[in-house]
Amino acid sequence: MSKIDNALSEVFSVETIVQSSPIVTYKQPEPPAVVSDDADDEFEGVKTNIENLIVKGETALESLTDIAVAEESPRAFEVLNTMISTLSDLSLKLVELEERKAKLKKLRNDANSGVTTEPGSPQTVNNSVVFVGTTSDLHEQIAKRLAEKR
């Protein structure tokens, strides 16, 4: 019940009607039966958990907003602010998780192809030399081969 509702009830000499809020039930997700050693499956599990937390947080945020507006209390708005901050942190963690997954995938692909792109990691060197010399030397050799073919 808000302070405004109480004040108006007193001024107009009417009874205050208390509205009950609906009861919301949440179905608890079942934990995975088997823990996988595969990193992709673990990423997907963490991603699903974070997404579920965000969905539940959004529902709680709506309820907290209603409570904060109804009570007009600084503490209620402080709790609302904390919930907003927590939800934004979860969203950032979801983005970071996707970046880590992409980085891991790239490292796996690079490891399979023999190329390393991680800073500080040893570089793969290809020592197959086709020509050693200056550009004028190369031009002369090309001209000789063209003359031989004619």
C-alpha positions as CSV (number, residue, x, y, z in Angstrom):
1,M,0.0,0.0,0.0
2,S,1.5,3.4,-1.0
3,K,1.5,6.5,1.1
4,I,-0.5,8.3,-1.6
5,D,-3.3,5.6,-1.4
6,N,-3.4,5.9,2.4
7,A,-3.6,9.7,2.2
8,L,-6.3,9.7,-0.4
9,S,-8.3,7.2,1.6
10,E,-8.2,9.4,4.7
11,V,-9.1,12.6,2.7
12,F,-12.1,11.0,1.0
13,S,-13.1,8.8,4.0
14,V,-13.2,5.6,2.0
15,E,-11.8,2.1,2.6
16,T,-8.5,1.2,1.0
17,I,-8.8,-1.8,-1.2
18,V,-5.8,-4.1,-1.0
19,Q,-5.0,-5.8,-4.2
20,S,-3.1,-9.1,-4.0
21,S,-0.4,-9.7,-6.5
22,P,-0.5,-12.9,-8.5
23,I,1.6,-15.8,-7.3
24,V,4.3,-16.7,-9.7
25,T,5.9,-20.1,-9.7
26,Y,9.1,-21.1,-11.4
27,K,10.0,-24.5,-12.7
28,Q,13.4,-25.5,-11.6
29,P,15.5,-26.7,-14.6
30,E,16.8,-30.2,-14.3
31,P,20.5,-30.5,-13.9
32,P,22.3,-32.4,-16.7
33,A,22.4,-36.1,-16.1
34,V,26.0,-36.6,-17.4
35,V,28.8,-34.1,-17.1
36,S,30.6,-33.9,-20.5
37,D,34.3,-33.5,-21.0
38,D,33.7,-31.6,-24.2
39,A,34.3,-27.8,-23.8
40,D,31.5,-26.9,-26.3
41,D,29.0,-28.7,-24.1
42,E,30.2,-27.0,-21.0
43,F,30.0,-23.6,-22.8
44,E,26.5,-24.4,-23.8
45,G,25.6,-25.4,-20.3
46,V,27.0,-22.2,-18.8
47,K,25.3,-20.1,-21.5
48,T,22.0,-21.8,-20.8
49,N,22.4,-21.1,-17.0
50,I,23.2,-17.4,-17.6
51,E,20.3,-17.0,-20.0
52,N,17.9,-18.6,-17.4
53,L,19.3,-16.2,-14.7
54,I,18.7,-13.3,-17.0
55,V,15.1,-14.3,-17.7
56,K,14.4,-14.8,-14.0
57,G,16.1,-11.5,-13.2
58,E,13.9,-9.7,-15.7
59,T,10.8,-11.1,-14.1
60,A,12.1,-10.1,-10.7
61,L,13.1,-6.7,-12.0
62,E,9.5,-6.1,-13.1
63,S,8.2,-7.0,-9.6
64,L,10.9,-4.9,-7.9
65,T,9.9,-1.9,-10.1
66,D,6.3,-2.3,-9.0
67,I,7.3,-2.5,-5.4
68,A,9.6,0.5,-5.6
69,V,7.0,2.6,-7.2
70,A,4.3,1.6,-4.8
71,E,6.4,2.0,-1.6
72,E,8.2,5.2,-2.7
73,S,11.1,4.1,-0.5
74,P,14.7,4.9,-1.1
75,R,15.7,1.4,0.0
76,A,13.3,-0.1,-2.6
77,F,14.9,1.9,-5.3
78,E,18.4,1.0,-4.1
79,V,17.5,-2.7,-4.4
80,L,16.0,-2.0,-7.8
81,N,19.3,-0.4,-8.9
82,T,21.3,-3.4,-7.6
83,M,19.1,-5.7,-9.6
84,I,19.6,-3.7,-12.8
85,S,23.4,-3.7,-12.2
86,T,23.4,-7.5,-11.6
87,L,21.4,-8.1,-14.8
88,S,23.8,-5.9,-16.8
89,D,26.7,-7.8,-15.4
90,L,25.1,-11.1,-16.4
91,S,24.6,-9.8,-19.9
92,L,28.3,-8.8,-20.1
93,K,29.3,-12.3,-18.9
94,L,27.2,-13.8,-21.6
95,V,29.0,-11.7,-24.2
96,E,32.4,-12.6,-22.7
97,L,31.5,-16.3,-22.8
98,E,30.7,-16.1,-26.5
99,E,34.0,-14.3,-27.1
100,R,35.9,-17.0,-25.2
101,K,34.1,-19.7,-27.1
102,A,35.0,-18.1,-30.4
103,K,38.7,-17.7,-29.2
104,L,38.8,-21.4,-28.2
105,K,37.3,-22.4,-31.5
106,K,39.9,-20.3,-33.4
107,L,42.8,-21.8,-31.3
108,R,41.5,-25.3,-32.1
109,N,41.3,-24.6,-35.8
110,D,44.8,-23.0,-35.8
111,A,46.2,-26.0,-33.9
112,N,44.7,-28.3,-36.5
113,S,46.2,-26.3,-39.3
114,G,49.6,-25.8,-37.7
115,V,49.3,-22.0,-37.5
116,T,49.6,-20.2,-34.2
117,T,48.1,-16.7,-33.8
118,E,48.2,-16.3,-30.0
119,P,50.5,-13.4,-28.9
120,G,53.6,-14.8,-27.3
121,S,53.2,-18.2,-28.8
122,P,55.9,-19.7,-31.0
123,Q,55.3,-18.9,-34.7
124,T,55.4,-21.6,-37.4
125,V,58.1,-20.8,-39.9
126,N,58.1,-22.0,-43.5
127,N,61.7,-22.3,-44.8
128,S,60.7,-23.3,-48.4
129,V,62.8,-20.8,-50.4
130,V,61.9,-20.4,-54.1
131,F,64.2,-17.6,-55.0
132,V,67.0,-15.7,-53.2
133,G,68.3,-12.5,-54.8
134,T,67.3,-9.0,-55.8
135,T,64.3,-8.0,-57.9
136,S,66.7,-7.2,-60.8
137,D,68.1,-10.7,-60.6
138,L,64.6,-12.2,-60.6
139,H,63.7,-10.1,-63.6
140,E,66.8,-11.3,-65.5
141,Q,66.0,-15.0,-64.8
142,I,62.4,-14.5,-65.9
143,A,63.6,-12.8,-69.1
144,K,66.0,-15.7,-69.8
145,R,63.3,-18.3,-69.3
146,L,60.9,-16.5,-71.6
147,A,63.6,-16.2,-74.2
148,E,64.3,-19.9,-73.9
149,K,60.6,-20.8,-74.5
150,R,60.5,-18.7,-77.7
